[in-house]
Amino acid sequence: MHYLTRRETFNAAHKLANPDWSDERNKEVFGKCANHNWHGHNYDLRITVSGTPDPLTGFVMDAKVLSTIVKRQVVDQLDHSNLNLDIDWFKGIQPTTENLTLKIWEHLEAEIAAAGSTLYRVRLYETENIYADYYGPAGRN
């Protein structure tokens, strides 16, 4: 099995808060990300696909095709957005890095499969020190 990873970046703002909680509880759980503290991140996205290289091209997936899919389905929609207000995918859920990886997976999986490859992992860096991985509902390792 071979793996190909495409890196993309985007910038987005968000805040984390549970509307059913007090300001104090939100601050206790979410810290600086809570309540009225809108802030942004320079997200670093890594999309990994898996498969057997095509005997004629040597590709698991054409990297240009992968880039086009990721830009159209994710980057073009999320870049310079407010995740809480601008993105329908996040209505009613916290725009955490963990939830972002799940929603990104949902936006990519079918189109990557239609292009002849398998989505293996979505990795999203919120900062250089914090990232989340999602391996799909089956939780591959």
C-alpha positions as CSV (number, residue, x, y, z in Angstrom):
1,M,0.0,0.0,0.0
2,H,1.3,3.5,-0.9
3,Y,0.2,6.9,0.5
4,L,0.2,10.3,-1.1
5,T,-0.2,13.4,1.0
6,R,-1.2,16.9,-0.3
7,R,-0.6,20.0,1.9
8,E,-2.9,23.0,1.7
9,T,-3.3,26.0,4.0
10,F,-6.2,28.3,4.9
11,N,-7.0,31.0,7.4
12,A,-10.2,31.1,9.4
13,A,-11.6,32.6,12.5
14,H,-13.8,31.0,15.2
15,K,-14.8,31.0,18.8
16,L,-15.7,28.1,21.0
17,A,-18.6,28.4,23.4
18,N,-21.7,26.4,24.5
19,P,-24.7,28.8,24.5
20,D,-26.3,26.9,27.3
21,W,-23.4,27.6,29.6
22,S,-22.5,30.7,31.6
23,D,-19.6,32.9,30.5
24,E,-17.6,31.5,33.5
25,R,-18.2,27.9,32.5
26,N,-17.3,28.6,28.9
27,K,-14.1,30.3,29.9
28,E,-13.3,27.4,32.3
29,V,-13.7,24.8,29.5
30,F,-12.6,26.7,26.4
31,G,-10.2,29.3,27.9
32,K,-9.2,32.1,25.5
33,C,-11.3,30.6,22.7
34,A,-14.6,31.2,24.6
35,N,-17.4,33.7,24.5
36,H,-16.6,36.9,22.7
37,N,-13.0,36.1,21.8
38,W,-13.1,35.7,18.1
39,H,-9.6,34.7,16.9
40,G,-8.1,33.1,13.9
41,H,-5.7,30.4,12.9
42,N,-3.4,29.7,10.0
43,Y,-4.5,26.1,9.4
44,D,-2.2,23.6,7.8
45,L,-4.1,20.8,6.2
46,R,-2.7,17.4,5.1
47,I,-4.8,15.1,3.1
48,T,-3.5,11.6,2.6
49,V,-4.9,9.1,0.1
50,S,-3.9,5.5,-0.2
51,G,-3.8,2.9,-3.0
52,T,-1.7,0.9,-5.3
53,P,0.2,2.9,-7.9
54,D,-1.2,2.7,-11.4
55,P,1.2,0.6,-13.5
56,L,1.1,3.1,-16.4
57,T,1.5,6.4,-14.4
58,G,3.0,5.3,-11.2
59,F,0.5,7.4,-9.3
60,V,-1.7,6.4,-6.4
61,M,-3.6,9.5,-7.5
62,D,-2.8,12.4,-9.8
63,A,-1.5,15.0,-7.3
64,K,-3.0,17.8,-9.5
65,V,-6.4,16.2,-9.3
66,L,-6.1,15.8,-5.5
67,S,-5.1,19.4,-5.2
68,T,-8.1,20.6,-7.3
69,I,-10.5,18.5,-5.2
70,V,-9.1,19.8,-1.9
71,K,-9.1,23.4,-3.0
72,R,-12.6,23.3,-4.3
73,Q,-14.2,21.3,-1.6
74,V,-12.4,22.7,1.4
75,V,-9.9,25.6,1.0
76,D,-12.0,27.8,-1.3
77,Q,-14.9,27.4,1.2
78,L,-13.0,27.9,4.5
79,D,-10.3,30.3,3.6
80,H,-10.8,33.7,5.2
81,S,-14.1,32.7,6.7
82,N,-15.6,32.8,10.2
83,L,-16.3,29.2,10.9
84,N,-19.1,29.9,13.3
85,L,-21.0,32.4,11.1
86,D,-20.1,31.7,7.4
87,I,-19.9,27.9,7.1
88,D,-23.1,25.9,6.9
89,W,-21.2,22.8,7.8
90,F,-20.7,24.1,11.3
91,K,-24.2,25.2,12.2
92,G,-24.9,23.7,15.6
93,I,-21.4,22.2,16.2
94,Q,-18.2,23.5,17.8
95,P,-15.7,24.5,15.1
96,T,-12.9,22.6,16.9
97,T,-9.9,21.1,15.0
98,E,-11.3,17.7,15.7
99,N,-14.7,18.6,14.2
100,L,-13.0,20.3,11.3
101,T,-11.2,17.1,10.4
102,L,-14.5,15.2,10.4
103,K,-16.3,17.7,8.2
104,I,-13.4,18.0,5.8
105,W,-13.4,14.2,5.5
106,E,-17.1,14.3,4.7
107,H,-16.5,16.9,2.0
108,L,-13.7,14.9,0.3
109,E,-14.3,11.2,0.6
110,A,-16.8,10.7,-2.2
111,E,-15.0,12.8,-4.8
112,I,-11.6,11.2,-4.0
113,A,-13.2,7.8,-4.4
114,A,-14.7,8.9,-7.7
115,A,-11.2,9.8,-8.8
116,G,-10.1,6.3,-8.1
117,S,-8.3,6.6,-4.8
118,T,-9.1,6.1,-1.1
119,L,-9.1,8.9,1.5
120,Y,-6.8,7.6,4.3
121,R,-6.3,10.5,6.7
122,V,-7.2,14.1,7.3
123,R,-4.6,15.9,9.4
124,L,-5.2,19.5,10.4
125,Y,-2.7,21.6,12.3
126,E,-4.4,24.4,14.3
127,T,-1.0,25.6,15.4
128,E,2.5,24.2,15.1
129,N,2.0,22.4,18.4
130,I,-1.7,21.2,18.0
131,Y,-3.2,19.0,15.4
132,A,-5.9,16.5,15.0
133,D,-6.0,13.4,12.8
134,Y,-9.2,11.7,11.4
135,Y,-9.1,8.3,9.8
136,G,-12.7,8.1,8.9
137,P,-15.6,6.3,10.6
138,A,-13.7,3.0,10.6
139,G,-10.7,4.6,12.4
140,R,-7.9,3.1,10.4
141,N,-4.4,2.8,11.8
